[in-house]
Amino acid sequence: MTDPAVLQHALDAVVVVEAGEAYCSGAGVRSAAGSLYVVTAYHCVADGGRPYLRWRDGTARRGRVVARQPADDLALIHVDDAAPGAAAEFASLTMQDGPVVQGAEVWGLGHPFGLLSGGRLAGVLEWSVTHGVVSAAGGYVIQTDAALNPGNSGGPLVDDTGALIGVVSRKLKADNLAFVSTPASVRSLLDSADATKDRVVGPSIGGSYGLGLMLDADQSTWGGAYAWAAIRDRLVLDASLGLAPAAGWTLQGDVHMMLRQRLGHGALTATFDLGAQLGWDSGEDARGAWLGGAAQPKLGARVGFNSVLFGVWYHPGDPHLSLTLQLAWPGRIGVF
């Protein structure tokens, strides 16, 4: 059994990775050139945008995806907004030397169902540790029986010295049958990042396509839908139906469905979100540009609403104010 202090040190290098709707894990690593990155699963950042990173001590930073290997489900994130020399302050994991041995003890570090962390579950779902063995080691993935769940995606699997063996990628619909990337794949990605240092990798190829329909002449009731696709990773479908219960007010219901089939990797999976939005508008339809802002505090867990959005918009082209309140359930997902 490994020394608990070794795992505590390794947990200092583990981060929460929030990118779009994804809530995942990641870990600090250093390349051969000494550059610091956060390694995570590619599918956690495949939607594009700049991921939000949070460490165990409460430190938070925005990151940039600077390298990716979709075939191996790996991505590297550069830590932004750090003062010169500050990178040395972030903990990182060393890579395991030598071959991966079948039967060797391993530990999965991450945030299983971390979105539920709150209330009586505060402090027990983030920076969590599970134990298992290397069940089998192949050329492209390592199988482990360590208990890994949504939220562990992108997190590290470490050996008894705290060294990184691989990055959690996916699991089958079976008990304790999960897969992680190989050390060779992680090293290859780090080498590619050194070779293209400071290059920013753009988002996945995709696009938004929409179709709206007004259901009556005075536009008091309306509906619309659009689809969004990211090549290799997921298809997102959204539909909305709204009405105007009184002058200046709108009531809207939203359905959000995500279908994901990582090409060649497992069965089709689906998730659903439901939401409701109540809005008040002090004027008529806005014209021209608009300015806006929103706050999105986190509310509890998935029992009830777990996110609420307050929005305030000012429309300088047709000056008036709009206010919205949106409740979403279950909100962002911890993906595999």
N, C-alpha and C positions, 0 to 999 in steps of 0.2 A: 504494500500500500504506500502510495506516495505521501510525502510530507505535506500537510494542509497548507503550510506557509508557501510552498511552491505554487499551489493553485491560486492562493490569494495574490501572489505577485503576478501570475499570468492574467488574472481577472482585471488587473489594472490596465492591461493593454486592450481589453475588450470594449467595444463601443456599441451604442445604439445607432443604427443607420435608418433614417427616415427619408424616403424618396417618393414623392407623390403619395400614393395610397399604401405603399409598402412599408412595413415595420420589420426591420431585420437586425442582424448582428454583423459585426465586423471585428477586425483585430489589427492593431498596429504592427507593421513589419518594416524591415529595412532592406534595401537592395544592396548589391555588392558594392555600389558606389557610396553607400551610406545614406541615401535619400530615404526619408520616412514617408510611408504610405499607409492607408487603411485598405486591407484586402477584404473583399466580400464576394457574394455570389452575383454574377452578372444579372440574373433575373430580378434581383432587388433594385437595380438601377436602370433597367432596360427602357423605362418610360422616358428617359432623358431628364433634364433639369439638374439642379445642383442639390445633392443630398445634404441633409442636416445631420451632424454627428454629435453624439453626447457621450462623455466619459463617466466613469464611476464616481469621480470626485465632483461632478457637476459641471465640469468644463464643457462648453459647447462651441462648435465651429461649423461654418459652411465649407463644403468640399467641392472639388472638381474631378470628374471622371477623366483620367488621363491614359488609361490603357484598359483593354478588355479582350477576353477570349471567350466568345459565346459558346463555342463547341465544348469548352471545358467548364462553362458556367462560372467564370471568374472575372472580376473587375478590380481595378486599383483606383483609389480615391486619394488625391493630393489634399493635404490639410491647408485650408486658406486662412487668411487673417491672423497669422501668427507673426509675432515680432521676430526680427533676426535673432537666430540662436534659440528661439523658443521650441523648435522641433525637438531639441535634445531633451526637453522636459517631458515629452510624451513617452509613455512606456511602450515597448515593442516586444514581440516574440521572436526568438531565434528559430531557424528552420532545423528540423531533425536531420541529422547526418546518418547516412547508411540506409539500407533497405527497410521497408515496412514489414514487420514480422507478424505472421498470422498468430493469433492468440495473445499478442501483447496487450497489456492494459492501456486503456485510453480514457480521456475525459472530454466531454463536450461542454463548451462554455458559451453562454449566450442568454437569450431572453425569450424562453418558450412562453407563448401567449402573453408577451409582455404588455400588450394593450390592456390586459385585465388587471395590471398591477395598480392597486389603489384600495383604499378602505382597509378591510381586514387582510387583504392580500398584498398590501404595501410592503415592498422589500423582499418578496419571496419569488417573484417571477422574472425579475431582471437580474442580470449577473448571477445566473443560476448554473449549477454544476451537475452533470449526469455522468455516470460511470459505465464502462463496458469494455469490450475487447475488439481487436481487429478480427472480424469474422472471416474476411477474405480480402486479398489485395490483387487487383487486376492492373492492366496497363493504363487504364483511363480513370478508374474510380476505385475507391476503397470502401468495402462494406463493413459496417459496424453494428453491434446490437445495443449501443448506447441509446438511451431514450432521447430522441430528438423530435421536436414538434415545430409547427409554424412559429416564427419568431427566432428560432435557432438558425434559419437560413442565413448563410454568409458568415456564420460564427466559426471559431477555430475548433478543431479536434487536436488535443495535445497529448503527449506521452507523459511518463512519470517524472520527467525532468522539467515539464512545462514547455517543451519545444513543440513547434507547430508541425503537425503531420499533414493536415489538409483542411479544406474549407467545406462546411456543410452545404450540400447542394439540394438533395431531394430524398424522398422516401417512398416506399411502396405502401399500399394499403394493407399492411400486415403489422404484427407486433415487432417493434424494435428491429426494423429492417431499413436502414438508412444508408446513404452514400455520400462520400465526400471526395473532393478532388485529390489528386496525388501531389506529393511534394515537388515532383519534377514539373508539373503544370504551373505551380505557384512560382517556382524559380524562373521558368521560362517567361512568365508574365512580368516579373520584376526586371529581368534582363531587357525585355522589350521596352519597358518604361525608361530604363537608363539610356537606351539607344535613341529614344525620341523624347528626351527630357524637355519639359515645359510645353509639350504639345497637348492641346485639349481635344478630347474625343467627343464628337458631337452626339446628339441623341439618336435613337433608333429611327430608321426610315419609317415614316407613317404619315398620317394626316387626319384631319377632322372633316367630316362630311355631314351635312345636316339637311333636314327637311322640316318645315313648320307648316302648320295648318290652323287657320282661324275657323272656329266652329260656329260662329254666328256673326251677324252683320255688325253689331255694335262692339265686337271684340271683348265682351265681358267674359267670355269663356274661350279658352285657347288650348292648343296642344302642340307638341313638337317632339322630334326624336333626332338623334344623330348617332353615328358610329365612329369609333376611333380604333385604329389598328397600328400595332407595332410589329414590324417584321421579326419573325422568330420567336415572339414571346406571347403576345396576348391580343385579344380583341375585346374592346369595351363598348357596350351598348347602353345608351341612356334614353329614357323616355320621361316626359313630363306631361301633366295634365293640370290645368289651373282654371280658376274662375274668379270673378270679382264680386264678393258678397256685398260690398257697399262702395260708394264713390271714393276713389283714392286708394282702396285696399285690394290686395290680391292674395289669394290662397292657392298654394301650389303643392302638388304631390310629385315626388320623384322616385323612379325605380332605376337602379344602377346594377348592371349585370356584367361580370367579367368572365370571359371564357379564355382559358390558357392551355395551349398545347405547345410546349417547347419541342421543336421538331425533333423527332426520333427519341424523345425521352419521356416515356410514360404515357398514361391515359389522359384524356381531356378532363380538366377540372373546371369548376364553376363556382363563383361566389356572387352573392346578392347583397345589395345595400338598399334600404328604404329610407326616404327622407320626407320631411314636410317643411314648407317655407311660408312664412307670413310676411307680407310687405306692405308698406304705406308709401305713397307717392304724392307729393304736394302739388304736382303740376301735371300737364299733359305729357304725351310722348316726348322723350328727349330727342334733341337734334344736335348733331355735331359731336364734339369731344365731351368727355366727362372725366371727372376726378373721383377717386374712391379710396376707401380704406376699410379694413376689416380686422376683427380680433377673433381668435378661435381658441378659447380655453378648453381644456380637457375635462370631461365630466365622467368620473367613476369608471365603470366597466361596461361590458356589453349587455348588462341587465338594465334596460332603459336606454336612454340616449347617451352616447359616449362622446358626442361633440356638438357644440352649439356655435353658430356663426352669427355675429352681429356685424352688419354692414351699414355704412353711411356713404352715400354718393351725392356729389354736387355736379350739376350739369350746366357748365358755363354757356353752352350754345343756346340753351333754353332754360334760363336760371330757375331751378327748383331743387328741392332736396328729396332724396329717396332713402328710406330706412328699411332694412330687412332683418328678420330673425329666422335662422334656419336650424332645425334640429335633425341630426342624422343618426341612423341606427343601421348596422353596427359601426359604420365609419370605416376607418382604414383597416387593412387586413395584415396579419402577419403571414407572409407568403412562404411557400416552398417552391 
